Amino acid sequence: MEIRFEEFKKMDLRVGKIIDVEDVAGADRIYLITVDIGDEKRKMVAGIKPWYSKEELIGKNIVVIVNLEPKVIRGIESKGMLLATLFDNKLSILTTDKQDVPPGSKIT
């Protein structure tokens, strides 16, 4: 399905820096991550636990959709979504190729 460029421009994609990762009680696939997006810090539920340890995630720059409507997952409000790809049962989070890109930087 194609979307118009005007629709694509509505997405607010930014660089976020993962600053905290917590387990979710009773959940073996999701983490609650705290992401610095420049002007604020947001909590997001991410189904990445089978592929990433907490230690691998802390400090990682990621690509985040910040204007997605909040969603409640396992009783937790998730305020954004990280972007990732899954191929051959291997998940890879989209990151910046340079780690000095500041949180909140717009992706254009």
PyMOL commands that set and color helices and strands:
alter all, ss='L'
color gray80, all
select helices_A, chain A and resi 5-8+54-57
alter helices_A, ss='H'
color red, helices_A
select strands_A, chain A and resi 13-23+31-36+41-46+61-65+71-73+76-78+81-82+84-87+90-93
alter strands_A, ss='S'
color yellow, strands_A
deselect
rebuild
show_as cartoon
